[in-house]
């Protein structure tokens, strides 16, 4: 009797940790000043806000870690929301992921890669879009032929970016020991409102920490490996972010950091005496290439899980008989992300919808507290300082959502509407008597 091909457990702790680090650290920490720098009037306030955002991200990772230990199945957040609430809530997460949140960020980061490749060769506007599409297709092909290959690429490029970050931090430390640092001025006192806005901005820079949970079905001893990867990876990123910002603020005046659109390159110019632009262009390309690979690797596992549970066409969840990957889901994701990159529409979709993921994150933490009351709930890992950690994470997630809505109410309402359109689609899909072929 022939057995249906299934996903293969090929990912270990190093792959999972590299996925956490590689998907979080993209390009923004190297190329533009954060809203944190604009909101905080002092160096201490800026570093404090980055560290606070890192701690709160760790709280979210701890919530994810417990849920992953209780439900070590492919799909991650989709599975958690489905188990805690209903398949409809899980479907909305997958719906928003495919049409905008996940594919949109793939397209956006691939375009950033192309723009920095343009530092070395003038591709023109159409050429840049084609380079971005080429990156998406190449990395989708790598992940098509095996999760092990995608994991290897993730390990290599994450290691490369960590080495580059460490080199930049060490160079800054050595330089600051030999040269007087620029005088830093303050623009007033730190306010509670400014600190909250700064933390909310920082949390977006830490985005992507949850994606490793999507690959639980292909992770060895997922109930133990994924929680460890989440904690280790989040701590590594927090150290990297704090270190980079400390160096930026050590070698550049605060006003220069606020105004810069290429802060790492400006810092490198000071440290290297010129030529920083090329060095940072290479760093950004390495970082974004690794980030795109991690995001491409993880997303199709959600669509596979949706197909397995009957909330998506069954054929989407087909596993390749030779490579053991959800190849159709990978191909569909690559096609739509390429369309978004080629037509330059990813920005409009992604910027309007990205904040809604924090609604789902808050729901995930609430779901954890609901699941704790159910008799059949048996996680192998439990959140530290429960219920303080999930309650605080829910509160922070709510603040992020409110801040976004107040900042751009029109776009926020449109984005939420785009997500909620999935509800009638789900109701039509799940109506009694419908055949799920």
N, C-alpha and C positions, 0 to 999 in steps of 0.2 A: 504494500500500500504506500503510495507516494505521499510524503508530508509537505505541507505548504512551507516555503522558505520563511525563515524568521530572522529578526535582527540579531546580530552577533555581539556578545559582550567582549569588546576589544579595548575599552578605555579604562585606564588605571588612575591612581591618585594624581600622578604628574599631568596626565592629559586633562583631567577635570579641573585641576588648579590652574593650568595654563589657559583653559577656556574661560574661567572666571576673570583672571587678570587680563587676558588678551581682548575680551569683548568689552571690558570696562574702559581700559586705556585706549582711546581712539586718537583723535587729533586735537580736540579743543584745548587740552592742557598745554599744548605746544604752540598753538597758532593765534589764540586770541585771549584778551583779558576777560576773566570771568565777571559776571555781575557781582560776585563777592567783592572784587576789588573796587567796584564802583560804590557799593553800599558801605564798606568798612573804611573808616578814615585813618586807621593805623595799621602798622605791620602786625602787631599782636592780635588785633581784631580779625585780620585776614587769615592768619594761620589758625587762630581759634575757630573760625567759621569752617575752614576746610576740615579740621580735625573733628568738629561736631558733626558735620555732614558724613564723615567717615564712620563715626560711632553709630549714627542713626541708620546708615546703610548696613552696618554690621547687625543691628537689631532686625532689620528686614531679612538679612541672610540667615539669622538664627531661626526666625519664623519659618522660612523656607526649608531650613535644615531639618526641623522637626517634622514638617509635613512630608518631606522627601523620605525620611526614615520610616514614616508610617505608610506611605504609598510609593514605594520605589519602582514606579512604572513609567514607561515612556510617556511624555506629554507634560510633566511638571505642573506648572501653574494651571493648565487646562484641567488636569486630573484633580488638583486640590480644590478648585472652584466647583467642579462637578460633584465631588464627594461631599463637600461642606454644604452646598446649596442645592443646585439642580443642574441637569445637562444644559439648560437654557443659558445659565450664567457662563458655564464653560464655553459654550458655542460662541457667545458674544466676544469672549477673549480671543478665540481662534479667528473669528470673523474680522475683528479689528487688526489682528496681527497680519493676516494675509493681505488685506487690501491697502493697509497704510502703515501701521506701526513697525512691523518687522521688515517687510519689503522696502518700505520707505527709507528706513535707516541703512539697509544694504545699499540702496541706490545713492543715498547722500554721502556715505563714507567712501564708496567707490569713486564718486565725483571728486571728493577731496584728494584721493590718491592721484587721480588724473591731473588735477590742477597742480599738484606738486611735482608730478612727472613733467609738467609743462615748464618747470623751472629750467630744465635741461634741453627742452626742444619745444618749439612753438607749434602745437598741434592745430590751433584754431578752435573755434567753438564746437563745430561738429566733430572735429578730431578728438577733443577732450571727452565728449559724450561717448564716442566709439571706444576710447581707451577704457572708460568706466564700464561699459558693457562687456568689453573683453575681459576685464578683471572678474566680473560676475560670472561669465561663462567658464573661464579657466578654473576658478575655485569651485564652482558647482560641479565641473567635470571631475576634479580631484575628489570631492566628497561623494560623487556618484559611484566611483569605483571602490569605495570602502571607507568606513568611518575611521579605520586605522590610519589611512593615508591623511585624512583630514586632521586627525589628532596629531600626527607627526608634524604636519605643516604648522599647526597651532603651537606645538612645543618649540619648534625652531624659531618662529617669528616672535613669540612671547619672550623667549630667552634673549633674542637679539635686542628687543626694545628695552628690556630690563638692564642689559649691559650698557646700552647707550644712555639710559637715564642715570645709572650709577656713575658713568663717566662724567656726565654733565654736572652731577652733584659734587663729585670729588674735585673736578676742575674748579667749581665755584668755591669750595671750601679752601682749596690751596690758594686760589687767587685772593680770597678775602683775608688770608693770613699774611699776604705780602703787600696788599694795596689797601689804602683807606677806603672804606665803603662810602657811597654817596650819602649825604645828609638826607634823612627822611623827615618830611613834614606831615603834619596831621591836618585834617580838614574838619575837626570838631570832635565831639564825644561820640562814643558808640551808643546807639539807641537800641531799644528792644525791637522796634519795628525793622530797623536796618539789619539787625542780627538775624531775625527770622527770615527776611527776604534773602539775605546772603546764604543762609543754610539751605533754603529752598532751591536757590540757584545751584548750589554745590551738589545737591542730591541728583540733579539732572546729569552732572558730569560723572557721577558714579553709576549711571544707568547701565543695565545689562547683567547685573550680578545674578539675576534669577535664571538666566538662560541655560545654565549647566543642568538644571533639573529636567530639562526636556529630554536629555539623553540617558535617563536612568536605566532604560531597558537595555542599553548597550554598555553600561558601566559595571565593572566587576565589583561585587559586594556593594551595590549602590546605597543600601541603607546606612552603611558606614562611610563610604568613600565620598559621597556628595556632601554630607554635612561638614566633613573635614575640609573638602575643597572650598566650600563657601566661606568658612571661617578664615582659612589660611589665605585664600585669594583676596578677600576683602581687606585683611590686615596689610597684605603686601601693597595693594593699591593705595591704601591710606598713607603708608609710609612714603611711597613714591610721590604722591600728590603734595604731601607736606614738605618733602625734601625739595621738589622742584620749585614750589612757591617760595620757600625760604631762600633758595639761590637767586631766583628772579629778583626778590626784594633786597637781597644782599648786594647785588651788582648793579641794579638799576634804581633810579629814583622812583618813588611811588607814583608820581604823576606820569612817568614814562610807561610804567606797567599798565596804568589805567588806559592810556591812549594807544598802546601798541596793538597792532593786528597780527603781529608775528613775534610774540614776546620771547619765545625760546630762541629764535634767530637773533634778536637784539641782544639777549644775554650771551649767546655764543659769540657774537661779534666782539663784545667786550672781553670775553675770556680768551678768544683765539686771535684777537687782533685783526679781524676781518675774515671773510670767508664763512661766516656763520650761517649765511643763507643756504648755501649748498649743503652744509653738514646737517642742518635741521630739515631741509627738504628730503634728504635721504632718511632721516629719522622718522619723519611724518609718513613717508611712503611705507617704511617697514611696519610702523605702528598700525596704519590703516589697513594694510594688506592682511595683517594678522587678525585685526578686528573683523574685517569682512569675512574672512574664512570662518571664524568662530560663529558668527551670526548665520552664515549660510549653512553651517553644519547643524546647528540646533533647531532652526525653524521647522524644517520638514518633519521632525519627530512629533510636533504638535498635530500637524495635519494627518500624519499616520495614525496617531492615537484617536483623533476625531473619526477617521474612517473606520477604525477598529470598533469604536463604541457606537457607530451608526448615526453620528451627527454630520457626516460628510459622505460623498460618494464612495462606495466601497473600493472602487478601482484605484482611488488616490492612495490607499494604504498598501498597494502591492509592494512586495519585497523582491528585489532582484535575486534570481536563483543562483547567480554566481557570486555577486559582490555583497549580498546580504544587506543592502541599503534600501530605504524607501525612495526608489529612483524616480517614480512618477511625481511624488511630492517635491523632490529636489528640482526636477525639470520645470514644474509649474511655477515654483518660487523664482527660479532663474528667469523664466520668460516674463513674469509680471514685473520683477525688479528691473529687468533690462528695459522694459517699456517705460517705466517711471524715470529711469536715468536718461533714456534717449529723448523722451519728450519733455524733460525738465519739469515734470509735474510733481515730483516727489516732495519738494519743499512745501507746497500748498497743502498736500494731504498730511504729511508727517507733522508739520508744525501745529496743525489744527487738532490732531488726534492724540499726539504723544502724551499730553497731560492726563488723558483719560486712563492711562495705565495705572496711575496712582489711585484711581477709584478702585480698580481691581486689586491693587496691592493692599489697600485698606480692607477690602472685602476678604482677602486671603487671611489677614491677621484676625479679623472677626471670626472667620470660619474656623481658625485654629481653636479659638476659645469655645466655639459651639461644639467642635469635635471632641474636645476634652471631656465634655459631659456625656458622650455616648459610650455605652458599655463595650462596644466592639473595637474601640480606638486603642491601638497598641503601638505607639512609636517606640523605636529603640533609642532615640535621642530626644531629650526634652529641653525646651528653651530655658535658659538661665534666668533667674529673677522673675519667673512667671507670677502674676499676670502683668507686671510693670512693663516689661519689654514690648509685648504685643500692643498693650494699650497706648504706650507712648508712640509706637510706630503708626498706629491708626490715627492718632492726633496729628502727627507730622504729615502723613499722607493727605489728611483733610486740609491742612494748611497749604500744602503745595497746590492742591486743586483750587482752593479759594483764591490764592494769589494769582494763579493763571487766569481764572475767570474774571477777576477784577482788572487785570492788566489788559486783556483783549476779550471783552465779553462777546462781541459778535462772532469772532473766529471760534471761541470756546463753545458757543451754543451750536454752531455749525458742526464742529468736530464731534460733540456729544451726539448730535442727531445722526451723523454718519455711522456711529457705533450702534445706536439704538435701532437703526434700520434693519439690523440683523435679527431683531426679535420677530417681526412678522415673517421673515424668511425661515426662521427656526420653527415657528408655529405651522407654517405650510409644510415644512419638511417632516415634522413629527406628527402630522394629523393621523388619526386612526385609519387603518386600511391602506396606507401608502406603502408600496413595495419598495424596499431599499435595495435596489440592484446595483 
